[in-house]
Amino acid sequence: MVPIVSEFEGIEICLYFDDHLPPHFHAKYAGQEALVEIENSCVLKGAIPSNKLKLVLAW
């Protein structure tokens, strides 16, 4: 089971507590996924639509 910490606009924000560094969260939307670094809000890997990514970065 994936720990979902927030859900909005069809986006799921997930944290895996034993995941690799740097600290980041997973933003999932419509079968797509982006890993976003917590410290500076940059996308480390993957992609979601830009309009949804803007919402994630504001979160």
Buried (B, 14 or more C-beta within 10 A) or exposed (E): EEEEEEEEEEBBBBBEEEEEEEEBBBBBBEEEBBBBBEEEEEBEEEEBEEEBBEBBEEB
